[in-house]
Amino acid sequence: MNERVYYFVKSYDEDLPKPPAESFGQILNETYLHPFDWSARTTRKSYWWSVLTNFIIAILAIVVGFYAFNEGLNPGIRVIDAVVAIAIYVWVFLAGLGQMIRRLHDVGYSGYWYWATFTGYGTMFMFYLVLQPSVQHKVKWGKYLLSDQDYPEDGAKSNVPIPTIGQILKEHFFDCFKWDARSTRTSFWVGTAISHVIMTIGVLACYLLAFMLLAPFSVTEFDSGDAKVIGVIFIIFIIFFIAAAIWAFLAQLGHTVRRLHDAGFNGGWWWLGVIPYVGQLLLAFLLFHPTVQNEVKWDKYLFDPEDRIR
């Protein structure tokens, strides 16, 4: 069995079947004629060829779109060109979405991880995932679309535990100071995403409350009794928000340290994130690193073994 493991890209196990070798025609068929076949998987080769073809087609659509705004064209032709350009954009987007979801399935991740692309680090993590080789075992999202090849049930399946959402929430928000442990990649990124969503909602709520409470009062009315009461309420809310922000910071710090442990790194590497841009980028790459299979000195998870799911 091939035991070589690289930092970001694992080699294939030579004792197990490798992904099917698809022709360029099959890749185009899969990409553009099966955009909604999400219960399947796609190879790394197919995904990146589709990215290239989508890029070329999108450039052509941009050219068609600019041509549609040519004032010298007949208005009817301009409308037709605009509709064609929009249709191409939509189809390219759907084709790329289908390929992304199938590629995530092929590396053992749910297609719902696509939503991570709406965050900064999440986009980087998606880029990391689509670079990975196919997992050499069955996945619950189906097989390859244009091939009958499949993997054995007991193939090179990861033994990394996957905690439930409840376990992730408990670990992230209520185990802030339990640093002498480890945390899986799934637990860290899901917990981080939920934390960011909560903080974003909190900031928006703060702005909305400030507008609702203070907007009715003019500058001359700030000395009135009602304004003072509302001001006190607003100050209490701000104090509560600051306390929540500190809690969120400590929760993120603890989870980051445990994730570094799980990747085989000392938690002190957290300080990389203090360095603007470059340090934050390097820390993100360390956090992308998969769970090390060998034992580390922080070798325990914060959820019971019998509660772990695959």
PAKOLVEX-992565 format. One record per residue (C-alpha): residue number from 0; residue in three letters; x, y, z. Coordinates in steps of 0.2 Angstrom, whole numbers, plus 5000, padded with zeros to 4 digits. Example, Ala and Ser with C-alpha at 12.3 -4.5 7.8 and 13.67 -1.06 7.14 Angstrom:
2
[0 ALA [5062 4978 5039]]
[1 SER [5068 4995 5036]]
END
This chain:
310
[0 MET [5000 5000 5000]]
[1 ASN [5006 5017 4996]]
[2 GLU [5009 5027 5012]]
[3 ARG [5016 5043 5005]]
[4 VAL [5007 5058 5011]]
[5 TYR [5011 5076 5005]]
[6 TYR [5007 5092 5013]]
[7 PHE [4992 5097 5003]]
[8 VAL [4990 5084 4990]]
[9 LYS [4990 5065 4995]]
[10 SER [4995 5052 4982]]
[11 TYR [4983 5038 4977]]
[12 ASP [4984 5021 4985]]
[13 GLU [4991 5010 4972]]
[14 ASP [4981 4995 4979]]
[15 LEU [4964 5003 4975]]
[16 PRO [4955 5008 4959]]
[17 LYS [4960 5026 4953]]
[18 PRO [4947 5038 4946]]
[19 PRO [4941 5035 4928]]
[20 ALA [4951 5042 4914]]
[21 GLU [4938 5053 4905]]
[22 SER [4939 5060 4887]]
[23 PHE [4937 5078 4884]]
[24 GLY [4920 5074 4875]]
[25 GLN [4914 5066 4891]]
[26 ILE [4920 5080 4902]]
[27 LEU [4910 5092 4891]]
[28 ASN [4895 5081 4892]]
[29 GLU [4896 5080 4910]]
[30 THR [4898 5098 4913]]
[31 TYR [4885 5106 4901]]
[32 LEU [4872 5092 4899]]
[33 HIS [4871 5087 4917]]
[34 PRO [4871 5103 4927]]
[35 PHE [4858 5097 4939]]
[36 ASP [4864 5079 4942]]
[37 TRP [4871 5083 4960]]
[38 SER [4870 5066 4967]]
[39 ALA [4886 5060 4959]]
[40 ARG [4905 5064 4959]]
[41 THR [4917 5071 4947]]
[42 THR [4936 5069 4945]]
[43 ARG [4949 5082 4948]]
[44 LYS [4953 5081 4929]]
[45 SER [4935 5084 4924]]
[46 TYR [4933 5098 4936]]
[47 TRP [4948 5108 4931]]
[48 TRP [4945 5106 4912]]
[49 SER [4927 5112 4915]]
[50 VAL [4934 5127 4924]]
[51 LEU [4945 5131 4909]]
[52 THR [4931 5129 4896]]
[53 ASN [4919 5139 4907]]
[54 PHE [4931 5153 4908]]
[55 ILE [4933 5153 4889]]
[56 ILE [4914 5153 4886]]
[57 ALA [4912 5167 4899]]
[58 ILE [4924 5178 4890]]
[59 LEU [4915 5175 4874]]
[60 ALA [4898 5179 4883]]
[61 ILE [4906 5196 4888]]
[62 VAL [4911 5200 4870]]
[63 VAL [4893 5196 4865]]
[64 GLY [4886 5207 4879]]
[65 PHE [4897 5222 4874]]
[66 TYR [4892 5219 4856]]
[67 ALA [4874 5220 4862]]
[68 PHE [4877 5238 4868]]
[69 ASN [4883 5244 4851]]
[70 GLU [4872 5259 4847]]
[71 GLY [4874 5256 4829]]
[72 LEU [4864 5239 4830]]
[73 ASN [4846 5237 4827]]
[74 PRO [4837 5237 4843]]
[75 GLY [4829 5220 4840]]
[76 ILE [4847 5213 4837]]
[77 ARG [4853 5221 4853]]
[78 VAL [4840 5213 4863]]
[79 ILE [4843 5196 4856]]
[80 ASP [4862 5198 4859]]
[81 ALA [4858 5203 4877]]
[82 VAL [4847 5188 4880]]
[83 VAL [4860 5176 4873]]
[84 ALA [4873 5183 4884]]
[85 ILE [4863 5182 4899]]
[86 ALA [4858 5164 4895]]
[87 ILE [4876 5159 4893]]
[88 TYR [4881 5167 4909]]
[89 VAL [4867 5157 4918]]
[90 TRP [4871 5141 4910]]
[91 VAL [4890 5143 4914]]
[92 PHE [4886 5147 4932]]
[93 LEU [4874 5131 4933]]
[94 ALA [4887 5120 4925]]
[95 GLY [4901 5126 4936]]
[96 LEU [4889 5124 4952]]
[97 GLY [4886 5106 4947]]
[98 GLN [4904 5102 4944]]
[99 MET [4909 5110 4961]]
[100 ILE [4896 5100 4970]]
[101 ARG [4901 5084 4962]]
[102 ARG [4920 5088 4965]]
[103 LEU [4916 5091 4984]]
[104 HIS [4907 5074 4984]]
[105 ASP [4922 5066 4976]]
[106 VAL [4934 5072 4990]]
[107 GLY [4921 5066 5003]]
[108 TYR [4913 5083 5007]]
[109 SER [4894 5087 5006]]
[110 GLY [4890 5099 4992]]
[111 TYR [4883 5111 5006]]
[112 TRP [4901 5116 5008]]
[113 TYR [4899 5127 4992]]
[114 TRP [4891 5140 5003]]
[115 ALA [4909 5143 5011]]
[116 THR [4914 5152 4995]]
[117 PHE [4904 5167 5001]]
[118 THR [4917 5170 5015]]
[119 GLY [4935 5175 5012]]
[120 TYR [4944 5160 5020]]
[121 GLY [4930 5148 5014]]
[122 THR [4935 5152 4996]]
[123 MET [4952 5147 5000]]
[124 PHE [4947 5131 5008]]
[125 MET [4936 5127 4993]]
[126 PHE [4951 5130 4982]]
[127 TYR [4961 5118 4993]]
[128 LEU [4947 5105 4992]]
[129 VAL [4945 5104 4973]]
[130 LEU [4964 5102 4972]]
[131 GLN [4963 5086 4982]]
[132 PRO [4963 5068 4974]]
[133 SER [4947 5058 4974]]
[134 VAL [4944 5048 4990]]
[135 GLN [4946 5030 4985]]
[136 HIS [4930 5023 4993]]
[137 LYS [4911 5024 4991]]
[138 VAL [4903 5040 4995]]
[139 LYS [4885 5043 4999]]
[140 TRP [4882 5055 4985]]
[141 GLY [4883 5042 4971]]
[142 LYS [4895 5037 4957]]
[143 TYR [4904 5045 4942]]
[144 LEU [4891 5050 4929]]
[145 LEU [4899 5043 4914]]
[146 SER [4908 5028 4921]]
[147 ASP [4902 5012 4930]]
[148 GLN [4918 5012 4940]]
[149 ASP [4915 5012 4959]]
[150 TYR [4926 5009 4974]]
[151 PRO [4925 4995 4987]]
[152 GLU [4915 4999 5003]]
[153 ASP [4930 4997 5014]]
[154 GLY [4942 5007 5003]]
[155 ALA [4954 5020 5009]]
[156 LYS [4941 5027 5020]]
[157 SER [4947 5041 5032]]
[158 ASN [4945 5036 5051]]
[159 VAL [4944 5055 5055]]
[160 PRO [4928 5057 5066]]
[161 ILE [4915 5069 5061]]
[162 PRO [4905 5077 5076]]
[163 THR [4887 5082 5075]]
[164 ILE [4882 5101 5074]]
[165 GLY [4877 5100 5092]]
[166 GLN [4894 5094 5097]]
[167 ILE [4902 5107 5086]]
[168 LEU [4892 5121 5094]]
[169 LYS [4897 5115 5111]]
[170 GLU [4915 5113 5107]]
[171 HIS [4916 5130 5099]]
[172 PHE [4906 5141 5111]]
[173 PHE [4907 5132 5128]]
[174 ASP [4924 5124 5128]]
[175 CYS [4934 5140 5125]]
[176 PHE [4948 5136 5137]]
[177 LYS [4950 5118 5134]]
[178 TRP [4966 5120 5124]]
[179 ASP [4975 5104 5128]]
[180 ALA [4965 5094 5115]]
[181 ARG [4962 5093 5096]]
[182 SER [4948 5097 5084]]
[183 THR [4944 5091 5067]]
[184 ARG [4944 5101 5051]]
[185 THR [4925 5100 5049]]
[186 SER [4922 5105 5067]]
[187 PHE [4934 5120 5066]]
[188 TRP [4927 5127 5049]]
[189 VAL [4909 5124 5053]]
[190 GLY [4911 5132 5070]]
[191 THR [4920 5147 5063]]
[192 ALA [4907 5149 5050]]
[193 ILE [4893 5149 5062]]
[194 SER [4902 5161 5074]]
[195 HIS [4905 5173 5059]]
[196 VAL [4886 5173 5055]]
[197 ILE [4881 5176 5073]]
[198 MET [4893 5191 5074]]
[199 THR [4887 5198 5057]]
[200 ILE [4869 5197 5063]]
[201 GLY [4875 5205 5080]]
[202 VAL [4883 5220 5071]]
[203 LEU [4868 5222 5060]]
[204 ALA [4856 5221 5075]]
[205 CYS [4867 5234 5084]]
[206 TYR [4866 5246 5069]]
[207 LEU [4847 5243 5067]]
[208 LEU [4844 5246 5086]]
[209 ALA [4854 5262 5086]]
[210 PHE [4844 5268 5071]]
[211 MET [4827 5264 5079]]
[212 LEU [4831 5271 5096]]
[213 LEU [4840 5287 5091]]
[214 ALA [4833 5292 5075]]
[215 PRO [4816 5299 5082]]
[216 PHE [4826 5311 5093]]
[217 SER [4833 5328 5086]]
[218 VAL [4849 5335 5094]]
[219 THR [4839 5347 5105]]
[220 GLU [4829 5332 5112]]
[221 PHE [4844 5322 5119]]
[222 ASP [4842 5330 5136]]
[223 SER [4824 5324 5138]]
[224 GLY [4820 5310 5150]]
[225 ASP [4814 5297 5137]]
[226 ALA [4830 5300 5127]]
[227 LYS [4841 5297 5143]]
[228 VAL [4831 5281 5146]]
[229 ILE [4834 5275 5128]]
[230 GLY [4852 5280 5129]]
[231 VAL [4855 5269 5145]]
[232 ILE [4846 5254 5136]]
[233 PHE [4858 5257 5121]]
[234 ILE [4873 5258 5132]]
[235 ILE [4868 5241 5141]]
[236 PHE [4866 5233 5124]]
[237 ILE [4883 5239 5118]]
[238 ILE [4891 5232 5134]]
[239 PHE [4882 5216 5131]]
[240 PHE [4888 5216 5113]]
[241 ILE [4906 5219 5118]]
[242 ALA [4905 5205 5130]]
[243 ALA [4898 5193 5116]]
[244 ALA [4913 5199 5105]]
[245 ILE [4925 5195 5118]]
[246 TRP [4917 5178 5121]]
[247 ALA [4917 5175 5102]]
[248 PHE [4936 5179 5101]]
[249 LEU [4940 5167 5115]]
[250 ALA [4929 5153 5107]]
[251 GLN [4938 5156 5091]]
[252 LEU [4955 5156 5099]]
[253 GLY [4952 5140 5108]]
[254 HIS [4946 5131 5092]]
[255 THR [4960 5137 5082]]
[256 VAL [4973 5131 5095]]
[257 ARG [4964 5113 5095]]
[258 ARG [4964 5113 5076]]
[259 LEU [4982 5117 5075]]
[260 HIS [4985 5102 5087]]
[261 ASP [4975 5091 5076]]
[262 ALA [4985 5095 5061]]
[263 GLY [5001 5091 5071]]
[264 PHE [5006 5109 5075]]
[265 ASN [5009 5118 5091]]
[266 GLY [4995 5130 5096]]
[267 GLY [5008 5144 5097]]
[268 TRP [5007 5146 5078]]
[269 TRP [4991 5155 5082]]
[270 TRP [5002 5171 5083]]
[271 LEU [5004 5170 5064]]
[272 GLY [4987 5178 5063]]
[273 VAL [4993 5194 5072]]
[274 ILE [5004 5198 5056]]
[275 PRO [4992 5206 5044]]
[276 TYR [4989 5198 5027]]
[277 VAL [5004 5186 5025]]
[278 GLY [5003 5179 5043]]
[279 GLN [4984 5177 5042]]
[280 LEU [4986 5168 5025]]
[281 LEU [4999 5156 5032]]
[282 LEU [4989 5153 5047]]
[283 ALA [4974 5149 5036]]
[284 PHE [4985 5136 5026]]
[285 LEU [4990 5128 5043]]
[286 LEU [4971 5126 5047]]
[287 PHE [4967 5118 5030]]
[288 HIS [4979 5104 5034]]
[289 PRO [4971 5088 5037]]
[290 THR [4970 5078 5053]]
[291 VAL [4987 5069 5056]]
[292 GLN [4984 5050 5058]]
[293 ASN [4998 5048 5070]]
[294 GLU [4996 5052 5089]]
[295 VAL [5000 5069 5095]]
[296 LYS [5003 5075 5113]]
[297 TRP [4986 5083 5113]]
[298 ASP [4978 5067 5107]]
[299 LYS [4960 5068 5112]]
[300 TYR [4944 5076 5105]]
[301 LEU [4931 5085 5116]]
[302 PHE [4916 5073 5111]]
[303 ASP [4914 5055 5116]]
[304 PRO [4920 5041 5104]]
[305 GLU [4903 5033 5104]]
[306 ASP [4895 5050 5099]]
[307 ARG [4906 5051 5083]]
[308 ILE [4898 5049 5066]]
[309 ARG [4905 5046 5049]]
END
